[in-house]
C-alpha cells in the first residue's frame, strides 16, 4: 500500500476496495455539485458502481492509472490520479476532484504539486498534462498556479450530460519545472 504525505494535514493513499462506501457516500451527498463537471457522477448510482470502478483500476495488468484517495485531517476529501500514463514516452495526465466542503483550502493545488514532484523525480517522466472543461475556471486555476502552459483546446473532448465539452489542455515539462 502506497501512502504519500503531502503535509501535516493532507495525505494520499492508494485507492482500495474498502474505501468504496466512503467515496460513494461523498459522491452521493455532493451529487449536484460534482455533476456540474464530472461525467462519472451520473453513472455512480450505488456503492457497487464505485466498487466496480475501484476493481477496474486495480487490475494488475492495467498500470496506466494510479488513483489515490485524498485525506484532509483524516477526513475523505476526494480523489487524484495519474491517468493514461505512457512509460515509453514518459508522460502522464493528472486528474482530480474534491468534495464541495473541501474546496478553497488549497488541497487540490498541494496534491497536484506533490504528484508533479513524484512523477518527475520517482517515475522519471518528462511531461504531465491536465485537462479541464473549458468553462471550469476554478479547476483551471490549479495548473496555471503550478506553472503549466495552456496548449490549446481539445475540441469536444468529453461527453457530459449528452453534450460534448471542449477541454482546455495544460502541460508541464520536466525542463520547465521549478523544484
PAKEBA-627873 format. One line per 4 residues: number of its first residue (from 0); for each residue x, y, z of N, C-alpha, C. Coordinates in Angstrom, 1 decimal. Example, Ala and Ser with C-alpha at 12.3 -4.5 7.8 and 13.67 -1.06 7.14 Angstrom:
REM residues 2
0> 13.2,-5.7,7.8,12.3,-4.5,7.8,13.2,-3.3,7.8  12.8,-2.2,7.1,13.7,-1.1,7.1,12.9,0.0,7.9
***
This chain:
REM residues 179
0> 0.9,-1.2,0.0,0.0,0.0,0.0,0.9,1.2,0.0  0.6,2.1,-0.9,1.4,3.3,-1.0,0.7,4.5,-0.4  1.4,5.2,0.4,0.9,6.5,1.0,1.9,7.6,0.6  1.3,8.7,0.3,2.2,9.9,0.0,1.7,11.0,1.0
4> 2.7,11.5,1.8,2.4,12.6,2.7,2.6,13.9,2.0  1.5,14.7,1.9,1.5,16.0,1.2,2.0,17.0,2.2  1.4,17.1,3.4,1.9,17.9,4.5,1.3,17.4,5.8  1.3,18.1,6.9,0.9,17.6,8.1,-0.7,17.4,8.2
8> -1.4,18.0,7.3,-2.9,17.8,7.3,-3.4,16.9,6.1  -2.6,16.7,5.1,-3.0,16.1,3.9,-2.2,14.9,3.6  -2.8,13.7,3.3,-2.1,12.6,2.8,-2.9,11.9,1.6  -2.2,11.2,0.8,-2.7,10.5,-0.3,-2.5,9.0,0.0
12> -3.6,8.2,-0.3,-3.5,6.8,0.0,-4.0,6.1,-1.3  -3.2,5.1,-1.7,-3.6,4.4,-2.9,-5.0,3.8,-2.7  -5.8,3.9,-3.8,-7.2,3.5,-3.7,-7.3,2.0,-3.4  -8.2,1.7,-2.5,-8.5,0.3,-2.3,-10.0,0.1,-2.1
16> -10.4,-1.2,-2.3,-11.8,-1.5,-2.4,-12.6,-1.2,-1.1  -11.9,-1.2,0.0,-12.6,-0.9,1.3,-13.0,0.5,1.4  -12.5,1.4,0.5,-12.9,2.8,0.5,-14.2,3.1,-0.3  -14.7,2.1,-1.0,-15.8,2.3,-1.9,-17.0,3.0,-1.2
20> -17.4,2.6,0.0,-18.6,3.2,0.6,-18.4,4.6,1.0  -17.2,5.0,1.5,-17.0,6.4,1.8,-16.9,7.3,0.6  -16.3,6.8,-0.5,-16.3,7.5,-1.7,-17.6,7.7,-2.3  -18.4,6.6,-2.3,-19.8,6.7,-2.9,-20.6,7.7,-2.0
24> -20.5,7.6,-0.7,-21.3,8.5,0.1,-21.0,10.0,-0.1  -19.7,10.2,-0.4,-19.3,11.6,-0.7,-19.9,12.0,-2.1  -19.8,11.2,-3.1,-20.3,11.5,-4.4,-21.8,11.7,-4.3  -22.5,10.8,-3.5,-24.0,10.9,-3.4,-24.4,12.2,-2.7
28> -23.7,12.5,-1.6,-24.1,13.7,-0.9,-23.8,15.0,-1.6  -22.8,15.0,-2.5,-22.4,16.1,-3.3,-22.8,16.0,-4.8  -23.7,15.1,-5.0,-24.1,14.8,-6.4,-24.3,16.0,-7.3  -25.2,16.9,-6.9,-25.5,18.1,-7.7,-24.2,18.9,-8.0
32> -23.4,19.2,-7.0,-22.2,19.9,-7.1,-21.2,19.3,-8.0  -20.9,18.0,-7.8,-19.9,17.3,-8.6,-20.4,17.0,-10.0  -21.7,16.9,-10.2,-22.2,16.6,-11.6,-22.0,17.7,-12.5  -21.8,18.9,-12.0,-21.6,20.1,-12.9,-20.5,19.8,-13.9
36> -19.4,19.2,-13.5,-18.2,19.0,-14.3,-17.8,17.5,-14.5  -18.3,16.6,-13.7,-17.7,15.2,-13.7,-18.7,14.2,-14.3  -18.4,13.7,-15.5,-19.3,12.8,-16.2,-19.6,11.5,-15.4  -18.7,11.0,-14.6,-19.0,9.7,-13.9,-20.1,9.8,-12.9
40> -20.4,11.0,-12.4,-21.4,11.1,-11.3,-22.7,10.5,-11.7  -23.2,10.8,-12.9,-24.5,10.3,-13.3,-24.5,8.8,-13.4  -23.4,8.1,-13.5,-23.3,6.7,-13.6,-23.0,6.0,-12.3  -22.8,6.8,-11.3,-22.5,6.3,-9.9,-23.8,6.4,-9.1
44> -24.6,5.3,-9.1,-25.9,5.3,-8.5,-26.0,4.5,-7.2  -24.9,3.7,-7.0,-24.9,2.8,-5.8,-23.5,2.4,-5.5  -23.3,2.0,-4.3,-21.9,1.6,-3.8,-21.2,0.6,-4.8  -22.0,-0.3,-5.4,-21.4,-1.3,-6.3,-20.8,-0.6,-7.5
48> -21.3,0.5,-7.9,-20.7,1.2,-9.1,-19.3,1.7,-8.7  -19.2,2.2,-7.5,-17.9,2.7,-7.0,-16.9,1.5,-6.9  -17.5,0.4,-6.3,-16.7,-0.9,-6.2,-16.2,-1.3,-7.6  -17.1,-1.3,-8.6,-16.7,-1.7,-9.9,-15.6,-0.8,-10.5
52> -15.7,0.5,-10.2,-14.6,1.4,-10.7,-13.3,1.1,-10.0  -13.3,0.9,-8.7,-12.0,0.6,-8.0,-11.5,-0.8,-8.5  -12.3,-1.8,-8.7,-11.9,-3.0,-9.2,-11.2,-2.9,-10.6  -11.9,-2.1,-11.4,-11.4,-1.9,-12.8,-10.0,-1.3,-12.8
56> -9.7,-0.3,-11.9,-8.4,0.3,-11.9,-7.4,-0.4,-11.1  -7.8,-1.4,-10.3,-6.9,-2.2,-9.5,-6.4,-3.4,-10.3  -6.9,-3.6,-11.5,-6.4,-4.7,-12.3,-4.9,-4.6,-12.5  -4.2,-5.6,-12.1,-2.7,-5.6,-12.2,-2.2,-5.4,-13.6
60> -2.9,-5.8,-14.6,-2.5,-5.7,-16.0,-2.6,-4.3,-16.5  -3.4,-3.5,-15.8,-3.6,-2.1,-16.2,-2.9,-1.1,-15.2  -1.7,-0.8,-15.5,-0.9,0.1,-14.7,-0.9,1.5,-15.3  -1.8,1.8,-16.2,-1.8,3.2,-16.8,-2.4,4.2,-15.9
64> -3.2,3.8,-14.9,-3.8,4.7,-14.0,-3.4,4.3,-12.5  -3.1,5.3,-11.8,-2.8,5.1,-10.4,-3.6,6.2,-9.6  -4.6,5.7,-8.8,-5.6,6.6,-8.2,-5.3,6.6,-6.7  -5.4,7.8,-6.1,-5.2,8.0,-4.7,-6.4,8.7,-4.1
68> -6.8,8.2,-2.9,-7.8,9.0,-2.1,-7.0,10.1,-1.4  -7.7,11.2,-1.3,-7.2,12.4,-0.6,-7.8,12.5,0.8  -7.0,12.6,1.8,-7.4,12.7,3.2,-6.9,14.0,3.8  -7.9,14.8,4.3,-7.6,16.1,4.9,-8.0,16.0,6.3
72> -7.0,16.2,7.2,-7.3,16.0,8.7,-8.0,14.7,8.9  -7.6,13.6,8.3,-8.1,12.3,8.4,-9.6,12.1,7.9  -10.1,13.1,7.1,-11.4,13.0,6.6,-11.3,12.9,5.0  -12.1,12.0,4.4,-12.0,11.8,3.0,-12.3,13.2,2.3
76> -11.5,13.5,1.3,-11.7,14.8,0.7,-11.9,14.7,-0.8  -11.5,13.6,-1.5,-11.6,13.5,-2.9,-10.6,12.4,-3.5  -10.5,12.5,-4.8,-9.6,11.6,-5.5,-8.6,12.4,-6.4  -7.5,11.8,-6.6,-6.5,12.4,-7.5,-5.8,11.2,-8.2
80> -5.4,11.4,-9.5,-4.9,10.2,-10.2,-3.9,10.6,-11.3  -3.0,9.6,-11.5,-2.2,9.6,-12.8,-3.1,8.8,-13.8  -3.4,9.4,-14.9,-4.3,8.8,-15.9,-3.5,8.5,-17.2  -3.8,7.4,-17.8,-3.2,7.1,-19.1,-1.7,7.3,-19.2
84> -1.0,6.9,-18.2,0.4,7.0,-18.1,1.1,6.2,-19.3  2.0,6.8,-20.0,2.7,6.2,-21.1,4.2,6.2,-20.7  4.7,5.1,-20.2,6.1,5.0,-19.8,7.1,5.0,-20.9  6.7,4.6,-22.1,7.6,4.6,-23.2,7.9,6.1,-23.6
88> 6.8,6.9,-23.6,7.0,8.3,-24.0,7.2,9.2,-22.8  7.2,8.6,-21.6,7.5,9.3,-20.3,6.5,10.5,-20.1  5.2,10.2,-20.1,4.2,11.2,-19.9,3.0,10.6,-19.2  2.2,11.5,-18.6,1.0,11.2,-17.9,0.1,12.3,-17.8
92> -1.2,12.1,-17.4,-2.1,13.1,-17.1,-2.5,13.0,-15.7  -2.8,14.2,-15.0,-3.3,14.2,-13.7,-4.7,14.7,-13.7  -5.6,13.9,-13.0,-7.0,14.3,-12.9,-7.3,14.3,-11.4  -8.3,15.1,-11.0,-8.6,15.3,-9.6,-10.1,15.8,-9.4
96> -10.6,15.5,-8.2,-11.9,16.1,-7.8,-11.9,16.2,-6.3  -12.6,17.1,-5.7,-12.7,17.3,-4.3,-14.2,17.4,-3.9  -14.5,17.0,-2.7,-15.8,17.2,-2.1,-16.0,18.7,-2.0  -17.3,19.1,-2.0,-17.6,20.6,-2.0,-17.1,21.2,-0.8
100> -17.2,20.6,0.4,-16.8,21.2,1.6,-15.2,21.3,1.8  -14.5,20.6,0.9,-13.1,20.7,0.9,-12.5,21.7,0.0  -13.4,22.4,-0.8,-12.9,23.4,-1.7,-12.4,24.6,-1.0  -11.5,25.4,-1.6,-11.0,26.6,-1.1,-9.9,26.5,0.0
104> -9.4,25.4,0.2,-8.4,25.1,1.3,-7.0,24.9,0.7  -6.9,24.9,-0.6,-5.6,24.7,-1.3,-5.3,23.2,-1.4  -6.2,22.4,-1.1,-5.9,20.9,-1.0,-5.5,20.4,-2.4  -6.3,20.7,-3.4,-6.1,20.2,-4.8,-4.7,20.7,-5.3
108> -4.4,22.0,-5.1,-3.2,22.5,-5.6,-2.0,21.8,-4.9  -2.1,21.6,-3.6,-1.0,20.9,-2.9,-0.8,19.5,-3.4  -1.9,18.8,-3.6,-1.9,17.4,-4.0,-1.3,17.3,-5.4  -1.8,18.2,-6.3,-1.2,18.1,-7.7,0.3,18.4,-7.7
112> 0.7,19.4,-6.9,2.1,19.7,-6.8,2.9,18.5,-6.3  2.4,17.8,-5.3,3.1,16.6,-4.8,3.2,15.5,-5.9  2.1,15.3,-6.7,2.2,14.3,-7.7,3.1,14.8,-8.9  3.2,16.1,-9.1,4.2,16.5,-10.1,5.6,16.1,-9.7
116> 5.9,16.4,-8.4,7.2,16.1,-7.9,7.5,14.6,-8.0  6.5,13.8,-7.6,6.6,12.3,-7.7,6.8,11.8,-9.1  6.0,12.4,-10.0,6.2,12.0,-11.4,7.5,12.3,-12.0  8.0,13.5,-11.7,9.3,13.9,-12.3,10.5,13.2,-11.6
120> 10.4,13.1,-10.3,11.5,12.5,-9.5,11.5,11.0,-9.5  10.4,10.4,-9.1,10.3,9.0,-8.8,10.0,8.2,-10.1  9.1,8.7,-10.9,8.7,8.0,-12.1,9.5,8.3,-13.3  10.4,9.3,-13.2,11.3,9.8,-14.2,10.5,10.2,-15.5
124> 9.3,10.8,-15.4,8.6,11.2,-16.5,9.1,12.6,-17.0  8.7,12.9,-18.2,9.1,14.2,-18.9,8.0,15.2,-19.1  6.7,14.7,-19.1,5.6,15.5,-19.4,4.4,15.1,-18.6  3.7,16.2,-18.1,2.4,16.0,-17.4,1.4,16.9,-18.0
128> 0.2,16.4,-18.2,-0.8,17.3,-18.6,-2.1,17.2,-17.7  -2.8,18.2,-17.8,-4.1,18.3,-17.1,-5.1,18.9,-18.1  -6.3,18.2,-18.1,-7.4,18.7,-19.0,-8.5,19.1,-18.1  -9.1,20.3,-18.5,-10.1,20.9,-17.7,-11.2,21.3,-18.6
132> -12.5,21.1,-18.3,-13.6,21.5,-19.1,-13.5,23.1,-19.3  -13.7,23.5,-20.5,-13.4,24.9,-20.9,-13.9,26.0,-20.0  -15.1,25.8,-19.4,-15.6,26.8,-18.5,-15.4,26.6,-17.1  -14.7,25.6,-16.7,-14.4,25.2,-15.3,-13.2,26.0,-14.8
136> -13.4,27.3,-14.6,-12.3,28.2,-14.3,-11.7,27.9,-12.9  -12.4,27.4,-12.0,-11.8,27.1,-10.7,-10.8,26.0,-10.8  -11.1,25.0,-11.5,-10.2,23.9,-11.7,-9.0,24.3,-12.6  -9.2,25.2,-13.6,-8.2,25.6,-14.5,-7.1,26.4,-13.7
140> -7.5,27.0,-12.6,-6.5,27.8,-11.8,-5.4,26.9,-11.3  -5.6,25.7,-11.0,-4.6,24.8,-10.4,-3.4,24.6,-11.4  -3.6,24.2,-12.6,-2.4,24.1,-13.4,-1.7,25.4,-13.7  -2.5,26.5,-13.8,-1.9,27.8,-14.0,-1.0,28.2,-12.8
144> -1.5,28.0,-11.6,-0.8,28.3,-10.4,0.5,27.5,-10.3  0.5,26.3,-10.9,1.7,25.4,-10.8,2.6,25.5,-12.0  2.4,26.5,-12.9,3.4,26.7,-13.9,3.1,26.0,-15.2  2.0,25.4,-15.4,1.6,24.7,-16.6,1.4,25.7,-17.7
148> 1.6,25.3,-18.9,1.3,26.1,-20.1,0.0,25.7,-20.7  -0.8,26.6,-21.1,-2.0,26.3,-21.9,-1.7,26.0,-23.3  -1.9,24.7,-23.7,-1.5,24.3,-25.0,-2.6,24.5,-26.1  -3.9,24.5,-25.6,-5.0,24.7,-26.6,-6.2,24.0,-26.1
152> -7.1,23.8,-27.1,-8.4,23.2,-26.8,-8.5,21.8,-27.4  -8.9,20.8,-26.6,-9.3,19.5,-27.2,-10.8,19.6,-27.5  -11.1,19.8,-28.8,-12.5,20.1,-29.1,-13.3,18.9,-28.9  -14.5,19.2,-28.2,-15.5,18.1,-27.9,-14.8,16.9,-27.4
156> -13.9,17.1,-26.4,-13.1,16.0,-25.8,-13.8,15.2,-24.7  -14.9,15.6,-24.2,-15.5,14.8,-23.2,-17.1,14.9,-23.3  -17.7,13.8,-23.2,-19.2,13.7,-23.3,-19.7,13.8,-21.9  -20.5,14.8,-21.7,-21.1,15.0,-20.3,-22.5,15.6,-20.5
160> -23.5,14.9,-19.9,-24.9,15.3,-20.0,-25.4,15.3,-21.4  -24.9,14.4,-22.2,-25.3,14.3,-23.6,-24.8,15.4,-24.5  -23.8,16.1,-24.0,-23.2,17.2,-24.8,-21.7,17.0,-24.7  -21.1,17.3,-25.8,-19.6,17.3,-25.9,-19.0,18.6,-25.4
164> -18.1,18.5,-24.4,-17.5,19.7,-23.9,-16.1,19.8,-24.4  -15.7,21.0,-24.7,-14.3,21.3,-25.1,-13.5,21.3,-23.8  -12.2,20.8,-23.9,-11.3,20.7,-22.8,-10.1,21.6,-23.0  -9.8,22.4,-22.0,-8.5,23.2,-22.1,-7.4,22.2,-21.7
168> -6.3,22.2,-22.5,-5.2,21.3,-22.2,-4.0,22.1,-21.7  -3.5,21.7,-20.5,-2.4,22.3,-19.9,-1.3,21.3,-19.8  0.0,21.7,-20.0,1.1,20.8,-19.8,2.3,21.4,-19.1  3.1,20.6,-18.5,4.3,21.0,-17.8,5.4,20.0,-18.2
172> 6.5,20.5,-18.7,7.6,19.6,-19.0,8.6,19.6,-17.8  9.3,18.5,-17.7,10.3,18.4,-16.6,11.3,19.6,-16.7  11.7,20.0,-18.0,12.7,21.1,-18.1,12.1,22.4,-17.7  10.8,22.6,-17.6,10.2,23.8,-17.2,9.9,23.9,-15.7
176> 9.9,22.7,-15.1,9.5,22.6,-13.7,10.6,23.2,-12.8  10.1,24.1,-11.9,10.9,24.7,-10.9,10.7,24.0,-9.6  11.7,23.3,-9.1,11.6,22.5,-7.9,11.4,23.3,-6.7
***
